[in-house]
Amino acid sequence: MTWQRVGSVADVQVDVPLAVTVGEKQLAVYRIGDDFYALDDVCPHAFALLSSGFVEGDKVECPLHQALFHIPTGKCLGPPADTDLVAFPVKVEGPDILVDL
């Protein structure tokens, strides 16, 4: 496991994900209540950054073609996408958010 610091707890607000790039990976870090989740930031249907999408509850909608994804699991919930996002393990240590890449 390679845990990488991607930001601080204060950087991620509910309904406002944090876009981060670690190496060649583009990630979006989401906050739902006190829990944090990290997903691929690029929609698998067409290149669009999901961190620029619309977050409602535990779902994010792609800003380009409105594909829908479940934030805690990365599961694709609606077309036109038909592929799940990769969900990365997240842990919080003090003020830091770490993602296992």
C-alpha positions as CSV (number, residue, x, y, z in Angstrom):
1,M,0.0,0.0,0.0
2,T,1.2,3.5,-0.8
3,W,-0.7,6.1,1.2
4,Q,-0.4,9.6,-0.3
5,R,-1.5,12.8,1.4
6,V,-4.0,14.5,-0.9
7,G,-5.1,17.4,1.2
8,S,-6.5,18.4,4.6
9,V,-9.9,17.8,6.1
10,A,-10.5,21.6,5.9
11,D,-10.0,21.4,2.1
12,V,-13.0,19.3,1.4
13,Q,-16.5,20.6,2.0
14,V,-19.8,18.7,1.7
15,D,-21.0,19.0,-1.9
16,V,-17.7,20.6,-3.0
17,P,-15.1,17.9,-3.9
18,L,-11.4,18.5,-4.0
19,A,-9.7,17.7,-7.3
20,V,-6.1,16.4,-6.9
21,T,-3.5,15.0,-9.2
22,V,-1.1,12.4,-7.8
23,G,1.5,11.3,-10.3
24,E,-0.7,10.6,-13.4
25,K,-3.9,9.9,-11.5
26,Q,-6.6,12.5,-11.3
27,L,-8.7,12.0,-8.2
28,A,-11.8,13.7,-6.7
29,V,-12.0,13.6,-2.9
30,Y,-15.6,13.9,-1.5
31,R,-17.0,14.4,2.0
32,I,-20.3,13.0,3.1
33,G,-20.9,13.9,6.7
34,D,-17.7,13.0,8.5
35,D,-16.6,10.4,5.9
36,F,-14.2,11.0,3.0
37,Y,-14.1,9.1,-0.3
38,A,-11.7,9.2,-3.3
39,L,-12.7,8.3,-6.8
40,D,-11.3,8.6,-10.3
41,D,-12.0,12.2,-11.3
42,V,-12.5,11.5,-15.0
43,C,-15.8,10.2,-16.2
44,P,-15.4,6.9,-18.1
45,H,-18.0,7.9,-20.7
46,A,-16.2,11.0,-22.1
47,F,-13.5,13.2,-20.7
48,A,-15.1,15.4,-18.0
49,L,-13.9,16.1,-14.5
50,L,-16.4,14.8,-12.0
51,S,-15.1,17.2,-9.4
52,S,-16.8,19.8,-11.5
53,G,-20.0,17.9,-11.5
54,F,-23.1,18.2,-9.3
55,V,-23.0,16.5,-5.9
56,E,-26.3,15.6,-4.2
57,G,-26.2,13.5,-1.1
58,D,-24.0,10.4,-1.9
59,K,-24.1,10.8,-5.7
60,V,-22.2,12.9,-8.3
61,E,-23.5,13.7,-11.7
62,C,-21.1,14.3,-14.6
63,P,-21.2,17.9,-15.8
64,L,-20.9,16.8,-19.5
65,H,-23.6,14.2,-20.1
66,Q,-25.2,13.7,-16.7
67,A,-23.9,10.1,-16.0
68,L,-24.5,9.4,-12.3
69,F,-22.2,7.7,-9.8
70,H,-22.4,6.5,-6.2
71,I,-19.7,8.3,-4.3
72,P,-19.0,5.7,-1.5
73,T,-18.5,2.9,-4.1
74,G,-17.9,4.5,-7.5
75,K,-20.7,2.4,-8.9
76,C,-22.2,3.8,-12.1
77,L,-25.9,4.5,-11.5
78,G,-27.0,6.0,-14.7
79,P,-26.2,6.4,-18.4
80,P,-24.6,7.3,-20.7
81,A,-21.7,5.9,-18.7
82,D,-21.7,2.1,-18.1
83,T,-18.5,1.7,-16.2
84,D,-17.9,2.1,-12.5
85,L,-15.2,4.5,-11.2
86,V,-12.3,3.2,-9.2
87,A,-12.8,3.9,-5.5
88,F,-9.6,4.3,-3.5
89,P,-9.2,3.6,0.2
90,V,-9.1,6.8,2.3
91,K,-8.0,7.4,5.9
92,V,-7.8,10.5,7.9
93,E,-4.8,11.1,10.2
94,G,-5.2,14.3,12.2
95,P,-5.9,17.1,9.7
96,D,-4.6,15.0,6.8
97,I,-6.5,13.0,4.2
98,L,-4.5,10.1,2.8
99,V,-5.4,7.9,-0.2
100,D,-4.1,4.4,-0.9
101,L,-2.9,4.4,-4.5
